[in-house]
Amino acid sequence: MADWGPVIIAVLLFVLLSPGLLVQIPAGKGKIVEFGNMQTSGASIFVHAIIYFCLITIFLIVIGVHVYTG
């Protein structure tokens, strides 16, 4: 049996937390949050990476999400 939980969670979080796709934190031009602008910056990439790391740690290590196939 293969455990697909980590793969599914990682892909979903990667897509949802891509800077500029749904939300961008921090946004440029003095704004804190901007929605759907499809642009990014170095600070935004760093913030989204920290959020991604925190969420993937919570889902995979603390909660222990598992999806078995076969």
ZAGUZA-944337 format. One line per field, with one value per residue: residue number from 1; residue in one letter; y, z, x of N, C-alpha, C, CB in turn. Coordinates in steps of 0.02 Angstrom, whole numbers, plus 32768, in hexadecimal, padded with zeros to 4 digits. Each point is the difference from the previous one (the first is absolute). Glycine has a CB too. Layout:
pos = NUM_... $
code = A_... $
n.v = Y_... $
n.w = Z_... $
n.u = X_... $
ca.v = Y_... $
ca.w = Z_... $
ca.u = X_... $
c.v = Y_... $
c.w = Z_... $
c.u = X_... $
cb.v = Y_... $
cb.w = Z_... $
cb.u = X_... $
//
This chain:
pos = 1_2_3_4_5_6_7_8_9_10_11_12_13_14_15_16_17_18_19_20_21_22_23_24_25_26_27_28_29_30_31_32_33_34_35_36_37_38_39_40_41_42_43_44_45_46_47_48_49_50_51_52_53_54_55_56_57_58_59_60_61_62_63_64_65_66_67_68_69_70 $
code = M_A_D_W_G_P_V_I_I_A_V_L_L_F_V_L_L_S_P_G_L_L_V_Q_I_P_A_G_K_G_K_I_V_E_F_G_N_M_Q_T_S_G_A_S_I_F_V_H_A_I_I_Y_F_C_L_I_T_I_F_L_I_V_I_G_V_H_V_Y_T_G $
n.v = 7FC5_806E_8047_804B_8049_8041_800E_8051_8069_8028_8024_805C_805A_8017_803E_805E_8048_8030_808E_8021_7F89_804E_807B_8059_7FE3_8064_800E_8040_807C_7FFB_7F62_7FC0_7FBE_800E_7F9C_7FC6_804E_7F6A_804B_7FA1_806C_7F9F_8013_7F91_7F91_8017_7FED_7F78_7FBA_8018_7FBF_7F7A_7FE3_800A_7F99_7F8E_8000_7FEA_7F87_7FA9_8008_8012_7F9A_7F8A_8045_7F53_801C_7F50_8004_7F6C $
n.w = 8000_7F9D_8094_7F78_809D_7FC0_7F73_8035_8053_7F8A_7F9B_8063_8026_7F69_7FDA_807B_7FF7_7F54_8056_7FC0_8023_805C_801D_7FC2_80A9_7FD0_7F7F_7FCE_8041_80B2_7FF4_8091_7F7F_7F5E_7FF6_7F83_7FFB_7FB4_8073_804E_804D_8018_805D_7FB4_8012_809D_8016_7FB1_8054_8089_7FCA_7FD1_808E_8049_7FA4_8003_80A2_8007_7F9F_803D_809E_8036_7FB3_7FE8_7F61_7FFB_7F63_8024_7F5C_8015 $
n.u = 802A_8048_7FF7_7FA3_8016_807A_7FB9_7F87_8052_8060_7F8E_7FAF_807A_802C_7F75_7FF1_8091_8005_8035_7F68_7F92_7FA9_8057_8079_801E_808A_7FA0_8085_7FD8_8029_7FC0_801B_7FC7_8022_7F7B_8065_80A2_8021_8078_8060_8049_8074_7F85_7FAD_806F_8003_7F66_7FF6_8079_7FB3_7F7A_8048_803B_7F75_7FB7_806E_8003_7F65_7FFD_8076_7FFE_7F71_7FAC_8068_7FC2_8001_7FC9_8013_8000_7FD5 $
ca.v = 803B_803F_8037_803A_803B_8036_8019_8027_803D_802B_801D_8030_803C_8022_8024_8033_8033_8020_8048_8022_7FD9_8012_8038_8010_801F_8045_801A_803B_8042_8013_7FD7_7FC5_7FC5_800C_7FC2_7FEF_802F_7FD9_801C_7FEA_8022_7FD6_7FFE_7FD7_7FBA_7FEC_7FF9_7FC6_7FC5_7FF5_7FE8_7FBC_7FD4_7FF8_7FD8_7FBB_7FE1_7FF2_7FCA_7FC0_7FE7_8006_7FDD_7FBF_7FEF_7FC6_7FE8_7FC1_7FE5_7FBA $
ca.w = 8000_7FFC_8027_7FD4_8027_7FFB_7FBC_7FF3_8028_7FE6_7FBF_800C_8020_7FD0_7FD0_8022_801E_7FD0_8007_7FCA_7FE2_8025_802D_8005_8040_7FFA_7FBC_7FF4_7FFE_8041_8014_8026_7FDF_7FBE_7FE8_7FBA_7FD5_7FD6_8004_803D_8013_802B_8043_7FFB_7FFB_8042_802E_7FEC_8011_8048_800C_7FE4_802E_803D_7FF2_7FEF_803F_8027_7FE1_7FF8_803D_803B_7FF4_7FE4_7FCA_7FD9_7FCE_7FE7_7FC4_7FF2 $
ca.u = 7FD6_8024_7FE4_7FFC_7FED_8030_8003_7FC3_8002_8034_7FEC_7FC9_801B_802B_7FD6_7FD9_802A_802C_7FF6_7FDE_7FC9_7FC4_800F_8046_8010_7FE9_7FF9_8029_7FE1_7FE5_7FC6_8013_7FE3_7FE2_7FE1_7FFE_8022_802E_8044_8021_803E_8029_7FE2_7FC3_8016_8018_7FC7_7FD9_8028_7FF9_7FBC_7FFF_8024_7FD8_7FC5_8011_8015_7FC4_7FD9_8022_8020_7FD5_7FC1_8010_7FD1_8014_7FD1_801D_7FE2_8011 $
c.v = 803E_8036_8040_8040_803A_801E_802D_8042_8030_8021_8033_8040_8027_8029_803A_8039_801E_804B_801F_7FDA_8010_8040_800C_8027_8006_8015_803E_803F_8013_7FD9_7FC2_7FC0_8015_7FBD_7FFB_802F_7FDF_801F_7FE9_8029_7FD0_7FF9_7FD4_7FB6_7FE7_7FF4_7FC2_7FBF_7FEF_7FE5_7FB8_7FCF_7FF4_7FD2_7FB7_7FDB_7FEE_7FC4_7FBD_7FE4_8002_7FD9_7FBA_7FE9_7FC6_7FEE_7FC2_7FE8_7FB6_7FD3 $
c.w = 8000_8028_7FD5_8026_7FFA_7FBA_7FF1_8026_7FE5_7FBF_800A_801F_7FD0_7FCE_8021_801B_7FCF_8003_7FC3_7FE2_8021_8029_8000_8041_8004_7FB7_7FF9_8006_8040_8018_8026_7FDD_7FBD_7FE5_7FB4_7FD2_7FD2_7FFB_8041_800D_802D_8046_8000_7FFB_8044_8031_7FEE_800E_804A_8010_7FE7_8030_8040_7FF4_7FF0_803E_802A_7FE3_8001_8041_803B_7FF7_7FE5_7FCB_7FD8_7FD0_7FE0_7FC3_7FFA_802E $
c.u = 802C_7FDB_8003_7FEE_8032_8004_7FC5_8002_8034_7FED_7FC8_801A_802C_7FD8_7FDB_802B_8033_7FF3_7FDF_7FC6_7FBE_800B_804B_800C_804C_7FFC_802C_7FD8_7FDC_7FC3_8019_7FE8_7FE2_7FE7_8003_8024_8033_8046_801E_803E_8027_7FE3_7FC2_8012_8017_7FC7_7FD7_8026_7FFB_7FBB_7FF9_8021_7FD7_7FC4_8011_8018_7FC4_7FDA_8023_801C_7FD0_7FBF_800B_7FCE_801C_7FC7_8020_7FDA_8013_7FDF $
cb.v = 7FC2_7FE0_7FCA_7FB3_7FB3_7FC9_7F99_7F95_7FBF_7FB7_7F95_7FA0_7FC7_7FA5_7F96_7FA9_7FC6_7F9A_8004_8036_7FA5_7F87_7FE6_8002_7FD1_801A_7FD2_7FBC_7FF1_806D_8028_8043_7FC9_8064_8001_7FCD_8056_7FD9_8065_7F8C_8074_8023_8073_805E_8012_8041_807D_8046_801B_805D_8076_802F_802A_8072_8067_8023_8042_8079_8056_8023_8027_8071_806F_7FE3_8078_7FD6_8076_7FE2_8071_8021 $
cb.w = 803D_7F8F_806E_7FA4_804C_8059_7FDD_7FED_8064_8038_7FC6_800D_806E_800D_7FBF_801D_806B_7FB5_804A_7FE9_7FE5_8006_8048_7F82_8039_8071_7FF6_7FB6_7F87_7FE6_7F9D_806A_8070_7FEA_8064_8018_8057_7FC0_7FB8_7FEE_7FF7_7FBE_8018_7FC8_7F88_7FEB_800F_7FA7_7FA2_8017_7FF5_7F8B_7FD2_8026_7FD7_7F8B_7FFD_801F_7FB8_7F8E_7FD5_8016_7FEB_806B_7FFB_805E_7FE9_8073_7FC6_7FD5 $
cb.u = 7FA5_802F_8023_7FE0_7FC7_8040_803D_7FC0_7FDC_8053_8020_7FB1_7FFB_8055_7FF2_7FAD_7FF1_8000_8063_806A_8051_7FE0_7F9B_800C_7F97_8032_7F8A_8049_7FF3_802B_7FBD_7FFB_7FE9_804C_7FB5_7F98_7FEF_7F9D_7FE2_7FD3_7FCA_8062_802C_7FC4_8022_8069_7FFD_7FC9_804E_8052_7FD4_8001_806D_8025_7FC8_801E_806A_7FF8_7FCC_801B_806E_8030_7FC9_8035_7FD7_804A_7FD0_8024_8003_8069 $
//
